[in-house]
Amino acid sequence: MSTNPPPGRGSSPGSAGARIEEAVELIEMELRHAVAYVNDAVIPQVRGESISALRTVADKLRELADRFERNGSPRR
């Protein structure tokens, strides 16, 4: 059996375990910030632009249907 403590909370400040733990904490913090940014900024913008795009497509489809209706009536 080893007499060295396992890496983790009990690691000495300069040990590899402590550096890894610190890196993991920093990564987790950055991920929380990234998730918050995506939720607060990206998703609302994408949703708004998607709604606008859908309305534009709907208008174009309406125009196309009107054109088909005008040009597709039987000639007498």
C-alpha positions as CSV (number, residue, x, y, z in Angstrom):
1,M,0.0,0.0,0.0
2,S,1.1,3.5,-0.7
3,T,1.5,6.0,2.1
4,N,0.9,9.0,-0.2
5,P,-2.5,10.7,0.1
6,P,-4.6,10.4,-3.0
7,P,-4.9,13.5,-5.1
8,G,-7.8,15.7,-4.3
9,R,-9.0,18.0,-1.5
10,G,-6.1,16.9,0.8
11,S,-3.3,17.5,-1.7
12,S,-0.6,19.9,-0.8
13,P,-0.8,23.3,-2.5
14,G,2.1,22.7,-5.1
15,S,1.2,19.1,-5.9
16,A,0.0,17.9,-9.3
17,G,-3.3,16.9,-7.7
18,A,-3.9,20.4,-6.4
19,R,-3.1,21.9,-9.8
20,I,-5.4,19.5,-11.5
21,E,-8.2,20.3,-9.0
22,E,-7.6,24.0,-9.5
23,A,-7.7,23.5,-13.3
24,V,-11.0,21.6,-13.0
25,E,-12.5,24.3,-10.9
26,L,-11.5,27.0,-13.5
27,I,-12.9,24.9,-16.3
28,E,-16.2,24.4,-14.5
29,M,-16.4,28.2,-13.8
30,E,-15.7,29.0,-17.5
31,L,-18.3,26.4,-18.6
32,R,-20.9,28.0,-16.3
33,H,-20.1,31.4,-17.8
34,A,-20.4,30.0,-21.3
35,V,-23.7,28.3,-20.6
36,A,-25.0,31.6,-19.1
37,Y,-23.9,33.5,-22.2
38,V,-25.6,31.1,-24.5
39,N,-28.8,31.1,-22.5
40,D,-28.9,34.9,-22.1
41,A,-27.6,36.2,-25.4
42,V,-27.3,33.5,-28.1
43,I,-30.6,31.7,-27.7
44,P,-32.8,34.8,-27.6
45,Q,-31.1,36.2,-30.7
46,V,-31.4,32.9,-32.6
47,R,-35.1,32.6,-31.6
48,G,-35.8,36.2,-32.8
49,E,-34.0,35.7,-36.1
50,S,-35.7,32.4,-36.6
51,I,-39.1,34.0,-36.1
52,S,-38.2,36.7,-38.6
53,A,-37.0,34.2,-41.1
54,L,-40.2,32.1,-40.8
55,R,-42.3,35.2,-41.4
56,T,-40.3,36.0,-44.5
57,V,-40.6,32.5,-45.8
58,A,-44.4,32.5,-45.1
59,D,-44.8,35.8,-47.0
60,K,-42.8,34.4,-50.0
61,L,-44.9,31.3,-50.0
62,R,-48.1,33.4,-49.9
63,E,-46.9,35.4,-52.9
64,L,-46.1,32.2,-54.7
65,A,-49.5,30.7,-54.0
66,D,-51.1,33.9,-55.2
67,R,-49.1,33.8,-58.4
68,F,-50.1,30.1,-59.0
69,E,-53.7,31.0,-58.3
70,R,-53.6,33.9,-60.8
71,N,-51.8,32.0,-63.5
72,G,-53.3,28.6,-63.0
73,S,-56.9,29.6,-63.6
74,P,-58.3,27.9,-66.7
75,R,-58.3,30.0,-69.8
76,R,-61.6,30.5,-71.6
